Amino acid sequence: MKTFLALASLLVVGLPGLGRAPLLSTTVGTAAFLAQQGETAVATPTDVKPGSITCEDVAYPYATSYLPLTLYGQDVRIAYMDVPPAGQPNGHTVVLFHGNNFAGFYFGGPIEVLRKEGFRVVVPDQIGYGRSSKPVIPYNFSDMARNTRSILQSLKISKVMIVGHSMGGMLAARFATQYPDMTERVVIYNPIGLIDGRFNRPADSVDEAYKRTLGGTYQTIRAGIMRYVSHNPAAWNADFERYTRIRYAWTLSADWPRLAMVQSLVGQMLSQDPVVEDWSHIKAPTLAFGGAEDSLAGTAAVFQQRMKYLAASIPNDNGRLHLIAGLGHVPHLEAPDKTYPPLVAFLKEGLTAR
């Protein structure tokens, strides 16, 4: 988790229209972060048992299926949920891409809303996450996009609408540029990776990142997820706490060193495989969407400016911006009633586009 916090934060960068904007320092530790938020470190819970790093003990909203793959000479399998529409099918499929701190398990709400609108919903756990394999490989978004396409091909799905949250927003951009003929619509939902920070500091060492990740605690994990509601700590709810406990349970597992290495390698991907240049190559109608008070880019103001820039970068006036005032990084957990209507409306605009 410390690796994620460090890699999700950037130092000082130049932004179009913003000059040089100060962002969060990678040296902000957990205690400092908690102090900034006016929070007191909470006690480590004593009722959390070691958790499976492949999430067999984590409740998923629907049954998972598996597709075997070979990656870098290793036999692995990628997990996914394939959820049929409820009621009258509308003939379209939505693929949900999860964020770095999660897997498909936190998409129960969006799945229900979308399937009631007649969509088929496919939710992969990317390799390295959730119920999928955890190989030690060089992670990158192009592989993730290709693996997702393999799932869709196995299901004989030729066209999809993509919704990518957080890290999944980065993957959504890469998928749309790699497979434009498959991509009908794109929603880039509270993405990270809004700024290419590769030239602001030397690249992090995987070995150093691994040492830091191994030392993750309940407090560092909780602090990382608390950043999602830093605009309004009162928005912390049972969902955020449950996902904190899931991540903490992994650190108690005998398999934690493997997952810690995978997370360190993924951290390299987040900083070294930016997608900011992908936006201008997306051909599908694209919505830059989410909570307006997201501060993971450094401040909410920086986030809002970069989301505006993202929408403007989509060619042929195909980009649109919709930010929801008062919400942070995971709006569907914070205020689903405000989140789902504009999301569904944008996707349903594409029902007659074929």
Buried (B, 14 or more C-beta within 10 A) or exposed (E): BBBBBBBBBBBEBEBEEEEEBEBBBBEBEBEEBBEEBEBEBBEEEEEBEBBEBBBEEBEBBBEBBBBEBEBEEEEBBBBBBBBEBEEEEBEBBBBBBBBBBBBBBBBBBBBBBBBEBBBBBBBBBBBBBBBBBBBEBEBBBEBBBBBBBBBBEEBEBEBBBBBBBBBBBBBBBBBBBBBEEBBBBBBBBBBBBBBBBEEBEEEBEBEEBBBBBBEBBBBBBBBBBBBBBBBEEEBBEEBBBBBBBBBBBBBEBEBBEBBBBBBBBBBBBBBBBBBBEBBEBBBBBBBBBBBBBBBBBBBBBBBBBBBBBBBBBBEEEBBBBBBBEBBBBBBBBBBBEBBBEBBBEBBBEBBEEE
